[in-house]
Each structure stands twice: as structure tokens, then as C-alpha cells.
Amino acid sequence: MRYFVEFSYNGKAYHGWQRQPNSISVQEVLETALSTILKEEISLLGAGRTDTGVHASQMFAHFDLNHIVDKSDLVYKLNSFLPTDIAVRDLFEVKPDAHARFDALSRMYHYRISTSKNVFGFDFTYSIQQPLNVEAMQEACKILFDYKNFQCFSKSNTDVKTYNCDIMEASWEKKDDEILFIIKADRFLRNMVRAIVGTMVNIGLGKVKPEEMHQIIASKDRSKAGFSVPAHGLYLVEITYPDDLKLK
């Protein structure tokens, strides 16, 4: 039987989702918890990667098991076993060929920017004290929908076969002393969201004009885009799957 596990994590203490040879990862901690409780070796395959320091309010992974488990009991035991910065939300059986990564229809990220000094939020938002022109940043968002190839926002030397992504949503929202970037796509390249936000921050600061986003994307050159904003302001917030993936 194949199970999906839904969970969230505070990424501050981890070197991303994926197992690392010499660094602690969310995958390693969750696999250890499952293996210990189920008394067999469990391997997880996640819906995607998150980099060091990135958070997730919704993440999925799948694993195979030879026997039926009491799902609510396993969720309770996992949350009792796991550290406080990882929480299991749900566990459910799926079709035998269901895949946490390849069956995902879309992923949504949020990036949080604090526009004032917040002593309680500096670990979870990127603080920018200079005024940002959110209207100009919103104009730049519209340009993203004109393109599919986002190589200019991708980390160099990645092993991807294509730089094409279908962006479904991209916008900025201002609320009190925070500015929130929302972006949804079928897939994301490594470092893509942080590079897009960095480019738009430059636009918001008046260093780059919104219409220059056309030349940046068309160049396919990472050096033409903006800096990568810090990881601690980035959150994976939603992953969607086909309705028929879950077994009743």
C-alpha cells in the first residue's frame, strides 16, 4: 500500500527537505520517525525540494508499506515523536502508482517582506526598511504571464531538462507592515521564487523599471536578474493533486 503524508515544518534548523550527506534535513528526521514507529525502514519521496532555511506550511511525501495502519494513531505517534518544528497534518492511502512529485498539479509559494523592524518576525520575514513601490512590482508580475522559459531565475548548473514553467498566479498584497508575494505554477526551478522576488525588490526600489522585466526574462541569463532574497522569508504553502488520487 502507498500512503501520502501531509506535514509542515519550520525550516530554520534544516538544510532543506532532501537528505544531505553531512547536514540535517527534514526528510531524514521524518524518515527516522516513521521507521522507528513502524519498525521497518521507510523511504520518503517528497513533492519537491526546498532549500536550506525555507519553510513549508503544506508539504507532501509518499511511502510504501506492506500492512494497513491506523492512520489517526500513526499521526498522533509521529507528532509525539517529532521535534516541535515538524508537524504531521494528515496521512491517507492513495493509488499504488500515485506519486507525490509527478502527480502534483500545482505548487504555491508565499514570500513575506516586513517593511518595519519586527523583533518577533526577523526569523520569518525579510526586513526591508526602504519604501517599496508596490504598484511597480505589481506591474512586473503581469509580465511573468507572457513567458514560459524562466532560465534567468534559475540556479546555475542544475540538471533540469527544461526551464519552462506555467505560472498560474503572481501578485503582491500589502497588509499592515508586511508585503506578501504570492506565486503559483505547475513547477518551479531551483531558486526561482527567491530570484523573482529579488528582481522585483529592485523594481520596487526604483533601480529597475517594470518593463525591463521583458529583457531580463528574454535574456535567459541569471546575471541579468536580481539578487536572491533570503530563504527565511519563503514558504511553500499549497500543493494540489487530482481529486481521484486519494482512496476512499
N, C-alpha and C positions, 0 to 999 in steps of 0.2 A: 504494500500500500504506500501511496505517496501522500505526504502531508505538506501543507503550506503553514508556515508560522509567520504571524504578523507581529512586529515589535517596533520599539522606538529606542533611541539612545542619545545621550549627551556625548558628543564626540570629543570633548576636551582632552580626555585621558588616553585616547586611542589613535593609532596610526591608520585610521580609515577602517572600512569594513573588512577588506580582504586580508587573509592571513599573510604575515610577514615573517621572514626567517629569524629576525633578531628584535622584533618590536611587537608590542601587544596590539591586537586588533579585536574588533567586535566579533568577527567570525570565530576566532579562537575561543573567546570567552563563552559564546553561546554554544558552540560545538562541545566544549568541555562540560557545560552544564547538562546538555541533553544526553551526552554519553554517560555521565555519572548517574543520572536519574534513571535512564532506560537500561543501564548495564550492558550496553553494546556500543560499538564505535559508530558514531553518527557523523556524516559529512553533509554540510550545508552548501547549497548553491544559491547565491543571492540574486536579487533582481538587478543588481548593478554595483558599481564601486562608488564609494565616497572617499574623498581624500582625508588626510590627517586633519583632525580638528573640526570636520564638518559634522553637523547634527542631522538626525532623522526623526521626524515625528511619525512617519509611517514608512516602514521597510518590510519587505517580504523575502523569504528564502524557502526552498523546499528540501525535503529529505525523504528517504525511503525507510520503511520499517516492515518487518515480517509479521508483526502481530498488531492487533487492534489495541488502542489505548483509550483510557478515559480522558477525553480532551480537557475538560474543565479541571480535573485533578492534576493533569500534567502542567497546565498553565499556572496553577497555584504553586506547585512544587518548584517550577522554574523561577518564578518571581521570588520565592523564598530563598532560592539558592543563588540567584544572580546578584551582582553588585547593584547599588542604588541608581547607577547611571544607565542601566539597560532594563527595559520593561517589556514583557511579552503581553500583547494585547489579545491575541486570538490564535487558535490552532484549528485547522479543518482539513478534512480529507478531500483530495482532488483526483481528477482523472489520472490514470497511470502514466500518461505521456505529458502531463502538464509540466510547464517549465517556468520557473519564477522570472527568468530573464527574458526568454524569447517570446513568451506569451503576453508580456506586458504591452498594453496598447498605448499608454502614455505615462509620462512622469512629470510631476510639477515640483518646482523649487521656489522657495522664497529667499530673498536676501534682505536683511534688516540693517538699515543705516540709522544711527542715532544722531540727531542734529544738535543735541546738547550733552553736556557732560553728565553721564548717568553712572553713579558709583555702584549701582546694583546690576547694571547691564553690560559692563565693559567686556565681559567674557562671551557675550552672546549677541552683540551688535557691533558694527563697525562705526566708530565715532568720527564724524566729520564736523568740525566747528565752523568752517566757512559756509556761507549761504550757497545753496544749490538751486539752479533754475530747473525746477521740476517740469515745467511746460516744455522746455527744450529737450529734456530727457524723454518725455512722452512722445515728442515728435520723432526722436530717434528710434523709439520702439516700433513705430509704424513701418519703418524702413526694413526691419527684420523680416517682415512678411513677404517682401519682394524677392527673397533669396532662399535657396536650399543648401548651398555649399557654404559651410562656416569654418573653413580651414584656418582663417585668420584668427579665430578664437580658440583654436585647439593647441594643446601642449605639443611641442615638437617631439619627433621620434616615437610616435605612437604606432601601434600595429593594426590600426583600423583599415578596412577595405574601402570605406567611403567616408567622406566628410559631410555627406548630405543629412540634413535633419529637417523634419516637418514641424515648424513652430506653429502651435495652435493658439497660443495666448502669450501676450507680453505687455505688461503695463506697470506703471508706478502708482502707488497710493500714498498719500500723505495723511498721517494721523497723529495729532499732538506733536511730540518732538521726535517722531520716527518717520522715516520714509521706507516703504516696502516695495521691493521689486518682485513681481510675480511672473513666472515664465513656465509654460507648459509645452512639451514637444513629445514626439514619438520616441526620440532618443537624444542623448547628449554626448558630446565629445569631452575628453578629459580636460578639465579646467575651463570649459566653455562658459559656464554661467559667471564665474568669477572674472573672466576676461571681458565679457559683455558688460558687466556692471562697472568694471574699471574704466572701460571706454566711455560709458555713459556718465560716470562721475566727471571725467574730463570735459564732457559736453556741458554738464551742469555747472561746472566751474568756469565755463567760458573759454577753455583752452582749445576746444574743437567745436566746429559748427555742426548742428544736427545733420545737415545734408552731406557732410563729409563721411558719414557712415556708409554711403554708397561706395565711395572709393576704397574705404577700409575693407569692406567685405569682398569687393571685386578683386582686390589685390591678392587674396589668399595668403597673405604674409602676416605671420604673428607679430612681427616687429612694427607693423603699421597700426595695430590695435593698441588699446590702453593697457595699463598695468593690471595685474591680478589682485583683486581686493582680498583681504584676509579671510581665511577659511571659517573663522568662528562666527561670522555673520550669515553663513549659508545653511539652509535647512532643506532636506528632502521631505516634502510634506504629503505627497499623494502619488500612488501608483495605481493605475486602473487595469483591469483584466476583463476578458469576456465573461458574460454572465453565466455561461454554461460550464465554466471551469470547475466550479465547486460542486462536489457530490452532495446530494440532499441527505 
